[in-house]
Amino acid sequence: MILPHLIAQTTTFTTVTSTPPTTPTTAPATNPPFYANPIFLPLILMGIFLFFSSRTKRNKDKQVQDMLGNLKRGDRVQTIGGIIGTVVEARETEVLVKVDETNNTKIRFARKAIHRVLDDETTATVDKKQ
């Protein structure tokens, strides 16, 4: 019973028609290019932003590391807490800062607690305010 049905199907598929296939009148639909996607532009802009912001942060971190590496005796520094003093001793991980000349008060700070080294102009401005 299944055999006559299979024979009928094979004969219908093996017949050849003499008419040529017709060409479609409309062009086939193509996918738009990847840059036409609306999410493409924001992704590119975010990538550019991240590149420049990370580069700026790296440069700033390098400047801070250089500043901390070049600390020496006699430098006027400001800590992250706002304390201003003169470096008495600079070790690998900590710095001894003299904060009061009259009482000879010294405070030991971690090197990373130094916010900036004050130059002569900044020191003069700070001393005028006090």
N, C-alpha and C positions, 0 to 999 in steps of 0.2 A: 504494500500500500504506500509506503514511503517512496519506493523506487520510482513509480511513474511520476510522482510529483517532482522529484529531483531531475528527472530527464526533461520534463517540461521546462524547468527553470534554466537548464543549461542550453537548451535550444533557443530560448528567447535571448539569451545573452550573447550567443555566438553569431547571430544574424548581423550582417553588416548593412548599414544604410548607405545609399549612394549620394545622399544630399550632404554637402559640406556643412560643417558646424557654423552657426551664425556668430558674428562678432558682437559684443555688447555695445550698445550705443552710448553708455556713460562710462567714464573712467572709473576704475576700481578705487575704492576708498583706501587711502594711505594714512598711516599714522603720522601725526604732526612731529616735527623735530623735538628733541628733548628740551631745548631752550625755550620752547613755546609754552611749557608748563608754567602755571602761575607761581609755583613754589620755587622755581629756579632762581629768580632774581633775589628774593630775600635770603636764600641759602648762600649765594655768592657774596652778598653784602655782609652777612654775618661772618663768613669765613675771613673776609678782608679785615673786618673790625677785630676779630680775635687775633689775627696775625699781628696787627699793629699794636694792640694793647699788650700782648704778651711780650713783644719786642721792647716796648717802653718799660715795662716792669723789669725785664731782665737787665736793661741798661741802668735803671735806678738801683737795683739790688747790687750790681757790680760797683757802682759809685759808693754805696754805703760800705761794702766790704773793703774797698780801697781806703776809705776814710778811717774805718776802724783798724785796719792793718797798719796805717801810718801814724797812729797815736803815739806821741812821745812825751817825755817829761817837759813841763812848761806850757803845754797847749791849754788854752782856755776852752772848756767844753760846756755844753748844756745837756742835761740828761732828759729822758722822756718825761720825767716828773717836773721838769722846769728848774731844777737846781743847777746853778752855774758855779763853776769852780775851776781850779787849775790842776792839771794832772801832775801827781807826785811820783807815781809808779805805775807802769803799764806792764801787766803780765799777759800771758796767752789768753786767759779767759776772763780776767778781771782787771779793773783799773782803780787805783787809789786816788781820790780827788780831794784836794784841800778846798773847803768851802768857806772858811772864815779865817782871815789873817790874824785877827786879834787874839782869838782863843786857840788857834792852831787846830781847828776842827777838821778832821779827815773822815771821809766816808768811802767805803769800798763798794763799787758797783760792778755788775757784770758788764762785759764789753758791749753786749747788745743793748744795754740800757743807755748808752751814749747816743743822743739824738743828732748832735752836730758839733763840729769844731768851730768855735767863734773866731773870726778873723779880727783884725785891729779895728775896722770900722764898726762891726757889730758889737765888739766889746765896749767901745766908746759910747755907743747908743744905749747899751744896757746899763753902764755905770752912771750915765746922766739921769736915767729914770729912777735909780735907787737913790 
